[in-house]
Amino acid sequence: MMEVGQYLKREFGLSQRVLDIERRVTEKIAPRLRELEAVREFHQIRVLNGFRKNAIREQHFLGTTGYGYDDLGREAIDALFADVFGAEDALVRMNIVSGTHALSLCLFGVLRPGDKLVSVTGNPYDTLAGVISAEGQGSLKDFGVSYDKVPLLPDGTPDLDGIRRAITPEVKAALIQRSKGYDWRETLSVAQIGEIIRAVKEANPQTVCIVDNCYGEFTEEAEPTAVGADLMAGSLIKNPGGGLARGGAYLAGKKNYIDLAAYKLNCVGQGKEIGPTFGFNREILQGFFMAPHVTCEALKAAVFCAGVFEELGYDVCPRWDSQRGDIIQAVRFGNKEALIAFCQGIQKGAPIDSFVQPEPWDMPGYDCQVIMAAGAFTQGATTELSADAPVKPPYVAYMQGSLTYECGKTGVLVAVQNMIDQKLL
């Protein structure tokens, strides 16, 4: 059998310099990968037990049409997600098109005119800005919901004292973003989220704590619901879809808040009781079953990326040996050319559209051009290998996903070779 390095050299054009980096980094990170695999084993057994406890069977694969009354698969999926995520109830639907959509349902379900929303982890992700404050377009602001935020401390940790001061009696909901988004900071751990929730509830026990859990599922032993989150939400084309779900999102949390969100998705009085599944139940169930494994593969690829670029002298966040709360790896390149070359190299190493060369473009909802590399089977599926970046100083790229560790490793190595070929390394 041909040695893998020689095959990579012949078919992917990798130089000996890149192969030597791969060898050194692979040896260095091996203990960390074993730790991640232990977490994967725990989650896989937990998910398996969830399938057993909820008696998931072939009947649940069948879809419905029209109103979707008495859809046994839909009801079983909700119960399964609630059970695995330690929540009272869940809402899992293909027609919730994104994590942003799911969070919007949380916010519009809970908040009423005259209420106040506070983001307690600084600015929320860019795509939520319109949901909160776009005037004249049906935003929360248009419905009389006021908004404030509590920035993170300079070291990227929560400002617990500031949160306690900000959570006044009129604050109906506190929004917590687990992942870093386009910030340069460590992702919040579940333990830190628990500290935030305790600070919020100390100030106002009636404030509803809503967690943006995108990118974070199955990366730690527990989810935010275990530390008091009233609602959390995420996308099925990220971690919990296991690379098989072609769309959709979930909400999990307290039953009364799930009901309110379902009323906003469908209509008041029917909520979770309607909604055809059109035969998508099988891939949601199978994807959720595969999710711990696929999430671990993505985490391993992120650790490898961090190890490689640390060796090359770049700042990375998190470092290769850090504890991780999501699948995102940030690399600070410091110049536009290196950033673009990295993203274009990730595209070259992808299974789909590897021949395409991404370029920066004016993407709606962002204040600068953005470059996105994503050779994915499902559009926008960041559980698959992808990289994106706002093209502005300090020129940080955010890599995430990979259905298999081997694919992620290869993508990173091709990106490094692309930088070398352009004389940027």
N, C-alpha and C positions, 0 to 999 in steps of 0.2 A: 504494500500500500504506500502511495506517495505521502511523504511527510507534509503536514498541513502548511508549514511555513513555506515550503517550496511551491506548493500549489498557490498560495496567496501571492507569492512573488511572480509566478508565471501568469496567473489569470487576472489578478487585481493590480499588478504593477507595483507591489510594495517593495521598497528598498530594504537592504540588510539593516540599515539604521533603524527603520521602523520595526522590523522583526525583532531586533535586539531589545527595543523598548518594550515590545509586547511580552517577551520572555521575562524580563526583569520585573515588570509590573505584575504579571500573573503570579509569579512566585511571592511577591510582597503582599498581595491582597488575599491570598488563599485563606488565611485564618478568618478574615472578615466575611468572606463568602460563606464559610461554614456556619457562622453565626446567623446569617440571613437565611440559610437553608433550614436551620433549626426553627426559626420563626415560621417559615413556610410550612413545615411539617405540622406545627401546632394548628395553624389556620386551616390546613387541608383536612385535618381530622375533625376540627370544629364544624367546617362546612359539611363534611360528610355526615356528621351526626345531625346537622340541621335537616338534611335531606331525609334521613331515617325518621327523625321525630315527626316530621310533617308528612310522612308517608307519600313522598313524591312518586308518581307512577306515570305510565305511558299515557293514561287518560288526560293528564295535565298538559301534554304536548298539543292537544287539539285546540284549534282556534275557533273564534266565533265571529259573526258578522253583525251588521245592523246595530242594534242597541247594545249588544253584548251582555244581555241578561244571563245570569247563572253561569258565568264563565269560571269553571272550576280551576283551570290553570292560572287565571289571573289572581284569583283569591289565594291559591296555594303559593304563588310567587310572593305576594305581599306578606303572607305569614312566614315564609322562609326567610326573607330579608329581615323582617322584624326579629325573628328568633336569633339569627346569626349575629345581627348588629346589636342585640340586647335592648331592643326598643319595644314599646307597647304595640306599635302598629307601623306599617310602611305603605307607601304608594309607589308602585313600580310600573311605569308605562312607556311604551314606545313613542307615544305622541307628546311626551315631554322631551323636547328636541335637544336640550343641552343642560349643562350644570347651571348656567345663568337662568334658563327658563325655570328650572326646579327651584332655585333660590328666589326668583320672582314670585313663584307660587307661595313659598313660605312667607314672604314679606306682605304680599297682598292678601293672603289668607288671614294673617294675624293682625295687621295694622288697620286702623280706622281713622277717619278724619279727626284731627286734633291730637292724635298720638305723636310720639316722637321716636325716631330710630337713631341709635348711636352705633357707629362702627368703632369697636373698641380695640381694633388692631390696625389703626391708621386707615389709609385709603383702601377701599375694597378693589377687587380686580376691575380693570378698565371697563369691561362690558357691562358692569352693574351701574356705572355712572348714569346712564340714560334711564334705567329703571328707577333710580332714586330721584333724579333732579331734572330730567329733560322737560322743559316747559312746553305746555300745549300739546303734548303727545300721550297723555294718559299716565304720566309718571306718578310716583308717590307724592311728589310735590304738588301736582295738579289736584290730588285728592285731599290736600290739606295735611299731609304728614310732614312734620319738620325733621330736620336731620342735623347731626353733629358727629364728630369723630374724636377719638382719643389717639394721638400718634403713639407709635412704639417709642421706647427709650432709644437713645443713640446706639446702644449695643444690640438693638433688634429684639429686646425682650419686652413683655407687656408692662405698661405703666399702671400697676395695680392701684396705687393711690389716686392717680388721675382718673381711673375708671370709677372708683368709689365716688369721687366728686361729681363725675358726669352723669351718673345714674340717679337722676332725680325722680320724684313721683310720677311725672308725666311721660317718662321713658317706658314705652311699651315693649320694645324689642332691642336686644343687643346683638350685633352681627360680628361674628368671629371668623376670620379667614385663616385657615390652618396653613395653607401653602404660601410660599413666598411671592407668587405671581411674578412680576417683573422687578421685584426688589432684591437687593443684595443683603440677605439675612438668612439665618437658619430657619427652617420650617418649625412652626410651633409643635412641640410634643403634646401628646394627650395629657400628660401631667400638667404642662403649662396651661392648656385649655381648661383643665379642672380648676387651676388657681384663678383664672379669669372669671369662670362661672361663679366660684365662691365669692369673689369680690363683687360681682354684679348682684348676686342674691342677698349679700349682706346689706347693700345699699337699697335694694328694692326687690323683695322676694317675688313680686308679681311680674317682673320683667322677663320676657321670653328670650332665652338664649338660643340663637340660631347659628349653626356652624356650617361654613362652606368647607365641605370635606373632600372636595375634588383633589385627586392625586394621592390621597392619604390612606385609602382603605387597604387593610391587610399589611400595612408596613410596620405597625406596632401590635403588641398583644391585644390591646383594647381599642375601641372606637370612642369618640367623644360622648356618645350616649352613656357610657359607663361612668363618666365623671360629671353627669348632670345636664348635658345638653338637652334642651326641650325639643329641638328639631335639628336635623342635619340633612345635607343634600349632596348629591354627586351625580356624575354622568356615567352611563353604561358604556360609553366608548373610551372611558378611562379604566381604572383598576377593576371595578366589580363586573365589567362585561367580559373579562377574560379573553379579549381579542376576538370574540365570536359574535357578540351582540352588534348589530348593524346600526343601532341608534338607541335612543331612550335615556331615561334618567330615573333616579329614585329619591324619595324622601323617607326618612325614618325618625320616629320620636314618639311623643305623647299622642295618644289616640285623638284627643279633642283637636289638637293642632293639625294632625293629618287630615281629619275630616274637613276642617276649614280650608286647607289647601286643595283638597279634592273638589270641594264646592267651587273653588275658583277655577280649577282646571275644566270641570264639566259644568254643572249647574247646581244651585242650592237645592237641597232636598234629595238629590240623586247621588252626586259625588262618586264614591267608590263603586256604587252598584251598577254603573254603566261603563261602556267602553269596550268595543270589540278588540280582540287581539290578533285576528287575521293570520293565525298560524305562527306567530313569532315566539311563542312560549318556549319551544324547544331550545332555541339558541340563547334565550335569556337564561334558562336553567343550566344549560351546558356551559355557557360562559361563566356564570356565577360559580359553578363547580370548579372550573379551571382557574378562576381568578387568583387564588393564593399562589399557584405555581407561576402564572404569567407575571404577577406583580413582583415575585422574587427574581425572575429573570430580568425584569426591567431594573430592579434595584442593583443587581449584580453588574449590569451594563453601566449604570451610573457610577458605581464604585470604580470600575475599570477606567471610565472616562476621567474621573477625578485623579486616579493614580497616574495616568499617562500625562495629564497636563500639569500636575504638580511636578513631575519629573522634568518636564520641559520648561519649568520656571514660571508658569502662570498662576495667578490667584484663582482658587476654586472655592465654591461654596455649595454644599459642605465639603470638608476634606474627606479623603478616601476612607479614613478610619473613624469618622464621626458616626454617631447614632443618627438615623434618618427617620423622618416623619412623612416623607413623600418620595415620589420617584424622579423628582427634578434635580438635574445637576447644572449648576451655573459655572461658566468659565469667563473670566474677565480678560479680554484680549487687548484692550487699550488702543486699538486702531481699527478703522473701518475695513481695511483690506483683509486683515487676518480673520475678522469676524465673518465676513462674506465667504472667504475661502473655506472656513470650517463648515459653515452651513451647506455650501455647495458640495463639500466632500461627504457630508452625512447623506445627502441626496444620492450621490454616486454609489454609496454602499447600501442603498435601500432595495428591497425586492421589487417594488413597483415604481415605474417612471425613473429608473436609475439614470436614464439618458437625458433627463430634463435638468436644466441649470436654473435654479431659483435666483431671482433678482429682487432687490428691495422694491416695495411698492407702497402706494398710499392706501392703507387698509382702513376701512371705516371704523370709527371708534377710538383711534389712536392719534396721538399728537405728533407723530413723526412717521417716517417710512418704516416698514417692518419687512424682514426677510423670513421666509418660512420654508423649511425643508421637511417634506413628509411623503415618503414613498410607501403609502399605506394601502391596505386592502379596503379599509373603510375611511371615507373622507373625514379628516379631523380627528382620527382615533389616536390620541396621544398615549394610549397604552402600547401602540406600535412605535417603532423608532422614528423620532422626529426631532427637529431643532428649530427654534425660532428666536428672533431677537429684534428689539427696537434698534434701529440704526442711528444711534446717538451716543455720545460719550457717557460712560466709560467703555462702551462697546462690549456688552455682556451677552453671551449666547446662553440659551436655556435648552438643554437637551433632556429628553424624557422618553421613556418607553423602550420597548423591544420585546417582541413575542418570544424570542429566544436569546439567551446570553451570547451565543456564538454570532448571531446576526448583529447584535449591539457592538460587540468587540470589533467585528470587521468594519462596521460603519465608522467607528472612532479611528481605526487605523487608516482607513481610506481618507478620512478627513485630515489626519496628520500628513499623510503623503501628499495630499492636494496642497497643503500649506508649504511643504518642502518644494514641490514642483514650481510653485509661484515665488520661490525664494523669500518666503516669509518666516522660515525657520532655519 
